[in-house]
C-alpha cells in the first residue's frame, strides 16, 4: 500500500487515484484493510520563473 501510494503520488500526470487492499489472515481471526486516496484535480499549478 505504502509503495503504491508513493509511486503514484510521484507522478505529476496522475491527478487522482484510489488504492484499497485487504489481507485475509489465515492464522489470526481478523483481516487487515487499508485505503488511500489522492485528489489533485482541484489544485492549481504554479509556474515559477
Residue frames as a rotation matrix with the C-alpha (Angstrom) as fourth column:
UNK 1
0.574 0.819 0.000 0.00
0.819 -0.574 0.000 0.00
0.000 0.000 -1.000 0.00
UNK 2
0.500 -0.438 -0.747 2.69
0.162 -0.801 0.577 2.45
-0.851 -0.409 -0.330 1.02
UNK 3
-0.573 -0.796 0.194 4.78
0.299 0.017 0.954 1.77
-0.763 0.605 0.229 -2.09
UNK 4
-0.211 0.591 0.779 1.78
0.973 0.051 0.225 2.14
0.094 0.805 -0.585 -4.41
UNK 5
0.778 0.512 -0.365 0.91
0.576 -0.813 0.085 5.48
-0.253 -0.276 -0.927 -2.81
UNK 6
0.179 -0.801 -0.571 4.47
0.057 -0.571 0.819 6.80
-0.982 -0.180 -0.056 -3.05
UNK 7
-0.683 -0.488 0.544 4.91
0.514 0.209 0.832 5.77
-0.519 0.848 0.108 -6.68
UNK 8
0.032 0.778 0.628 1.56
0.977 -0.157 0.144 7.13
0.210 0.609 -0.765 -7.85
UNK 9
0.775 0.263 -0.574 1.90
0.469 -0.849 0.243 10.39
-0.424 -0.458 -0.782 -5.88
UNK 10
-0.150 -0.934 -0.324 5.31
0.222 -0.351 0.910 10.98
-0.963 0.065 0.260 -7.50
UNK 11
-0.576 0.006 0.818 3.75
0.813 0.111 0.571 11.02
-0.087 0.994 -0.069 -10.99
UNK 12
-0.796 0.216 -0.566 2.69
-0.074 -0.962 -0.262 14.59
-0.601 -0.167 0.782 -11.77
UNK 13
-0.785 0.498 -0.370 0.43
-0.480 -0.110 0.870 13.46
0.393 0.860 0.325 -14.62
UNK 14
-0.462 0.649 -0.605 -1.70
0.682 0.696 0.226 11.42
0.568 -0.308 -0.763 -12.19
UNK 15
-0.590 0.292 0.753 -4.40
-0.375 -0.925 0.066 13.76
0.715 -0.243 0.655 -10.90
UNK 16
0.182 0.678 0.712 -6.46
-0.983 0.116 0.140 11.27
0.013 -0.726 0.687 -8.91
UNK 17
-0.366 -0.163 -0.916 -6.12
-0.283 0.958 -0.057 7.75
0.887 0.238 -0.397 -7.57
UNK 18
0.339 0.473 0.813 -7.64
-0.941 0.163 0.298 5.45
0.008 -0.866 0.500 -5.01
UNK 19
-0.382 -0.504 -0.775 -5.99
-0.399 0.846 -0.354 2.25
0.834 0.174 -0.524 -3.75
UNK 20
0.418 0.512 0.751 -7.59
-0.909 0.226 0.351 -0.31
0.010 -0.829 0.559 -1.44
UNK 21
-0.371 -0.547 -0.750 -6.09
-0.437 0.816 -0.379 -3.51
0.820 0.187 -0.541 -0.10
UNK 22
0.545 0.500 0.672 -7.35
-0.837 0.288 0.465 -6.25
0.040 -0.817 0.576 2.17
UNK 23
-0.513 -0.747 -0.423 -5.24
-0.612 0.663 -0.430 -9.02
0.602 0.038 -0.798 3.63
UNK 24
0.652 0.756 -0.059 -7.13
-0.553 0.528 0.645 -12.08
0.519 -0.388 0.762 4.80
UNK 25
-0.294 -0.777 0.557 -5.28
-0.951 0.181 -0.249 -13.54
0.093 -0.603 -0.793 7.76
UNK 26
0.159 0.322 -0.933 -5.17
-0.340 0.906 0.254 -17.33
0.927 0.277 0.254 7.78
UNK 27
-0.559 -0.453 -0.695 -3.69
0.472 0.515 -0.715 -17.67
0.682 -0.728 -0.074 11.27
UNK 28
-0.955 0.190 -0.227 -5.47
0.087 -0.554 -0.828 -14.84
-0.283 -0.811 0.513 13.09
UNK 29
-0.249 0.953 0.174 -9.20
0.944 0.279 -0.178 -14.31
-0.219 0.120 -0.968 13.32
UNK 30
0.434 0.388 -0.813 -9.19
0.158 -0.921 -0.355 -10.92
-0.887 0.026 -0.461 11.58
UNK 31
0.369 -0.313 0.875 -8.32
0.923 0.009 -0.386 -9.20
0.113 0.950 0.292 8.32
UNK 32
-0.330 -0.517 -0.790 -6.22
0.477 -0.813 0.333 -6.11
-0.815 -0.267 0.515 7.67
UNK 33
0.450 0.540 0.711 -7.65
0.893 -0.273 -0.358 -3.33
0.001 0.796 -0.605 5.48
UNK 34
-0.360 -0.551 -0.753 -6.02
0.434 -0.814 0.387 -0.14
-0.826 -0.187 0.532 4.16
UNK 35
0.456 0.491 0.742 -7.18
0.890 -0.248 -0.382 2.60
-0.003 0.835 -0.550 1.79
UNK 36
-0.359 -0.550 -0.754 -5.57
0.402 -0.820 0.407 5.74
-0.842 -0.157 0.515 0.43
UNK 37
0.479 0.528 0.701 -6.80
0.875 -0.222 -0.430 8.38
-0.071 0.819 -0.569 -2.00
UNK 38
-0.508 -0.611 -0.607 -5.16
0.444 -0.790 0.423 11.41
-0.738 -0.055 0.672 -3.58
UNK 39
0.433 0.700 0.568 -7.08
0.890 -0.231 -0.394 14.06
-0.145 0.676 -0.723 -5.50
UNK 40
-0.537 -0.685 -0.493 -5.16
0.507 -0.728 0.461 16.85
-0.674 -0.002 0.738 -7.24
UNK 41
-0.234 0.480 0.845 -7.94
0.952 -0.063 0.300 17.79
0.197 0.875 -0.442 -9.64
UNK 42
0.793 0.609 -0.003 -8.74
0.591 -0.769 0.244 21.00
0.146 -0.196 -0.970 -7.76
UNK 43
0.219 -0.799 -0.560 -5.14
0.533 -0.383 0.754 22.12
-0.817 -0.464 0.342 -7.39
UNK 44
0.998 -0.012 -0.054 -3.78
-0.050 -0.613 -0.789 24.90
-0.023 0.790 -0.612 -9.49
UNK 45
0.377 -0.924 0.066 -0.28
0.925 0.372 -0.076 24.65
0.046 0.090 0.995 -10.81
UNK 46
0.859 -0.210 -0.467 2.10
-0.044 -0.939 0.342 27.47
-0.510 -0.273 -0.815 -10.02
UNK 47
0.627 -0.688 0.365 4.76
0.657 0.215 -0.723 28.24
0.419 0.693 0.587 -12.60
UNK 48
0.683 -0.500 -0.533 7.96
0.254 -0.521 0.815 29.67
-0.685 -0.692 -0.229 -11.23
UNK 49
0.878 -0.374 -0.299 10.47
-0.465 -0.515 -0.720 31.73
0.115 0.771 -0.626 -13.22
